[in-house]
Amino acid sequence: MMQRVRCLSLLLTITCQLTITRQYANAATDVPTITAKWIVIGAGPGGTSCVGQLLDEGVDSNSIVWVDKAFNVGRLGACYRNVPGNTRNLVFIDYLYHYKSFEFNTCSIEYSLFKGGHNDTCPLNGIVQPLEWVTHHLRTKVRSVQAVVNNIAHKDGIWHVHTAEHVIIAPRVVLATGSQPKDPLYQAQAHQTIIPLDAALDASTLPAHVTPTDVIAVVGSAHSAFLVLKNLCALPTAKIVHIANTPVCYALEAGRHIFYKHTGLKGLVARWAREVYENNPPPNLVKKIGEMCTLSDLAACNKIIYARGYQRSPVPGLSSELLNNYDSHTGVIAPGLFGIGIAFPELVLDASGQYEYAIGLNGFMHFAQRVVPEWIALKF
Ligand SMILES: Cc1cc2nc3c(=O)[nH]c(=O)nc-3n(C[C@H](O)[C@H](O)[C@H](O)COP(=O)(O)OP(=O)(O)OC[C@H]3O[C@@H](n4cnc5c(N)ncnc54)[C@H](O)[C@@H]3O)c2cc1C
């Protein structure tokens, strides 16, 4: 008898949960509608941090729909596996164990991340691999939809997220949609080729874009520019021209504080910049530092790599004016619309009193921990 009661109550629970995500044809678009309380768009580290935090806060896993076009750990997984990370292994390990809902203690795979020293850094594949496990694990808990979001609209107080096969509706949407390399400063001239930044960041893909007679300009002054320079200096080229409007800046540890934590060079790239770039540069490296890059700086170069940082990827249906309303302290973009990750980072005060954006996993984790409970408390 008790067993039958338990079965009945289980059936009732499942039925109740299904009503949350019940699908029915949407009259306007003729595709099935999924109803949820939360939609998280993006399964890079930003979206993963958000889903982990929502679950840790006790939000019903059946009320969350997680959408991504690939579920492959975002840009890190798609483009940067071979790129050296600038975060200490211990910080990545802390991230993985921080979220109860990740249940990373149940993972028995011995990832390379755990084999390096805690204070060492690793190629980003070191964190991508365990995050693949986490993504898979979280997808067993929340409802996930693998699809491209092609429109987002706000109607009658509800957000409508459109894909080719569904309309997902919810009062709250979190954008963790990531960023992409900034556009070139200038259109390439007839004799010039622009080498894509993603190819230049990876030492295994850059050689295919470079020949020994090339004169190559690298434009930029932050981590990605120095990583590109490090890769280029290892290849035979006629000349490398580094054009940067600010001098090299390192993250500096001073006791419990780190100055320029998010914007300064760290790890392998910082070591290379000190040892090679500053103290023993190759003879074919020319530096033009402290000036804006002009067309005449580039005229003598036949290849150009723009490493000027990243810009928010467009979000279909939402204007850049709306997205620029993003509050970098609360993560609120509009009523029921929130942002996290590299596209919507927290603005933090570093130890030197400078404001900078917290754009790493650790930053996303702290931001999610603070703002997700606030988002949950907002009534819609
Ligand atoms: C070269 C480089 C090195 C870095 N190294 C480190 C490091 O060592 N340590 C560190 O902590 N951080 C590092 N970062 C910073 C940061 O952690 C990464 O940039 C991170 O990938 C950002 O995560 P995200 O989730 O915000 O964005 P992304 O990783 O870009 O994820 C966005 C996701 O949204 C999805 N998406 C976007 N639009 C749509 C749509 N319309 N429909 C469906 N899906 C969509 C994409 O498929 C993607 O999966 C590095 C960044 C770069 C560029």
The ligand as an SDF file (V2000), in Angstrom:
LIG
                    3D

 53 58  0  0  0  0  0  0  0  0999 V2000
   42.7420   33.7910  -25.4070 C   0  0  0  0  0  0  0  0  0  0  0  0
   41.9970   33.7900  -24.1200 C   0  0  0  0  0  0  0  0  0  0  0  0
   42.5260   33.1970  -22.9940 C   0  0  0  0  0  0  0  0  0  0  0  0
   41.8260   33.1680  -21.8070 C   0  0  0  0  0  0  0  0  0  0  0  0
   42.3910   32.5740  -20.7230 N   0  0  0  0  0  0  0  0  0  0  0  0
   41.7150   32.5300  -19.5870 C   0  0  0  0  0  0  0  0  0  0  0  0
   42.2740   31.9100  -18.4250 C   0  0  0  0  0  0  0  0  0  0  0  0
   43.3950   31.4180  -18.4320 O   0  0  0  0  0  0  0  0  0  0  0  0
   41.5390   31.8790  -17.3040 N   0  0  0  0  0  0  0  0  0  0  0  0
   40.2920   32.4150  -17.2400 C   0  0  0  0  0  0  0  0  0  0  0  0
   39.6740   32.3330  -16.1940 O   0  0  0  0  0  0  0  0  0  0  0  0
   39.7550   33.0310  -18.2970 N   0  0  0  0  0  0  0  0  0  0  0  0
   40.4360   33.1040  -19.4520 C   0  0  0  0  0  0  0  0  0  0  0  0
   39.8730   33.7510  -20.5200 N   0  0  0  0  0  0  0  0  0  0  0  0
   38.6290   34.5480  -20.3460 C   0  0  0  0  0  0  0  0  0  0  0  0
   37.2910   33.8310  -20.2840 C   0  0  0  0  0  0  0  0  0  0  0  0
   37.2850   32.8530  -19.2880 O   0  0  0  0  0  0  0  0  0  0  0  0
   36.8540   33.2150  -21.5870 C   0  0  0  0  0  0  0  0  0  0  0  0
   36.8110   34.1960  -22.5710 O   0  0  0  0  0  0  0  0  0  0  0  0
   35.4890   32.5190  -21.5120 C   0  0  0  0  0  0  0  0  0  0  0  0
   35.3980   31.6580  -22.6170 O   0  0  0  0  0  0  0  0  0  0  0  0
   34.2840   33.4350  -21.5270 C   0  0  0  0  0  0  0  0  0  0  0  0
   33.1600   32.6580  -21.2250 O   0  0  0  0  0  0  0  0  0  0  0  0
   31.6700   33.0770  -21.6040 P   0  0  0  0  0  0  0  0  0  0  0  0
   30.8220   31.9490  -21.1550 O   0  0  0  0  0  0  0  0  0  0  0  0
   31.3770   34.4140  -21.1170 O   0  0  0  0  0  0  0  0  0  0  0  0
   31.6590   33.1940  -23.1890 O   0  0  0  0  0  0  0  0  0  0  0  0
   31.8970   32.0850  -24.2970 P   0  0  0  0  0  0  0  0  0  0  0  0
   32.9180   31.1130  -23.8710 O   0  0  0  0  0  0  0  0  0  0  0  0
   32.1370   32.8090  -25.5730 O   0  0  0  0  0  0  0  0  0  0  0  0
   30.5070   31.3140  -24.3880 O   0  0  0  0  0  0  0  0  0  0  0  0
   29.3670   31.8850  -25.0080 C   0  0  0  0  0  0  0  0  0  0  0  0
   28.4300   30.7530  -25.3920 C   0  0  0  0  0  0  0  0  0  0  0  0
   27.2140   31.3040  -25.8620 O   0  0  0  0  0  0  0  0  0  0  0  0
   26.7780   30.5600  -26.9780 C   0  0  0  0  0  0  0  0  0  0  0  0
   25.9720   31.4340  -27.8270 N   0  0  0  0  0  0  0  0  0  0  0  0
   26.2210   32.7160  -28.1720 C   0  0  0  0  0  0  0  0  0  0  0  0
   25.2470   33.1930  -28.9610 N   0  0  0  0  0  0  0  0  0  0  0  0
   24.3540   32.1830  -29.1210 C   0  0  0  0  0  0  0  0  0  0  0  0
   23.1460   32.0540  -29.8490 C   0  0  0  0  0  0  0  0  0  0  0  0
   22.6300   33.0680  -30.5770 N   0  0  0  0  0  0  0  0  0  0  0  0
   22.4990   30.8690  -29.8020 N   0  0  0  0  0  0  0  0  0  0  0  0
   22.9860   29.8340  -29.0680 C   0  0  0  0  0  0  0  0  0  0  0  0
   24.1470   29.8980  -28.3700 N   0  0  0  0  0  0  0  0  0  0  0  0
   24.8130   31.0630  -28.3910 C   0  0  0  0  0  0  0  0  0  0  0  0
   28.0600   30.1270  -27.6970 C   0  0  0  0  0  0  0  0  0  0  0  0
   27.8370   28.9580  -28.4550 O   0  0  0  0  0  0  0  0  0  0  0  0
   28.9950   29.8740  -26.5190 C   0  0  0  0  0  0  0  0  0  0  0  0
   28.9830   28.5300  -26.1170 O   0  0  0  0  0  0  0  0  0  0  0  0
   40.5580   33.7740  -21.7210 C   0  0  0  0  0  0  0  0  0  0  0  0
   40.0160   34.3800  -22.8670 C   0  0  0  0  0  0  0  0  0  0  0  0
   40.7230   34.3840  -24.0400 C   0  0  0  0  0  0  0  0  0  0  0  0
   40.1230   35.0500  -25.2260 C   0  0  0  0  0  0  0  0  0  0  0  0
  1  2  1  0
  2  3  1  0
  2 52  2  0
  3  4  2  0
  4  5  1  0
  4 50  1  0
  5  6  2  0
  6  7  1  0
  6 13  1  0
  7  8  2  0
  7  9  1  0
  9 10  1  0
 10 11  2  0
 10 12  1  0
 12 13  2  0
 13 14  1  0
 14 15  1  0
 14 50  1  0
 15 16  1  0
 16 17  1  0
 16 18  1  0
 18 19  1  0
 18 20  1  0
 20 21  1  0
 20 22  1  0
 22 23  1  0
 23 24  1  0
 24 25  2  0
 24 26  1  0
 24 27  1  0
 27 28  1  0
 28 29  2  0
 28 30  1  0
 28 31  1  0
 31 32  1  0
 32 33  1  0
 33 34  1  0
 33 48  1  0
 34 35  1  0
 35 36  1  0
 35 46  1  0
 36 37  1  0
 36 45  1  0
 37 38  2  0
 38 39  1  0
 39 40  1  0
 39 45  2  0
 40 41  1  0
 40 42  2  0
 42 43  1  0
 43 44  2  0
 44 45  1  0
 46 47  1  0
 46 48  1  0
 48 49  1  0
 50 51  2  0
 51 52  1  0
 52 53  1  0
M  END
$$$$
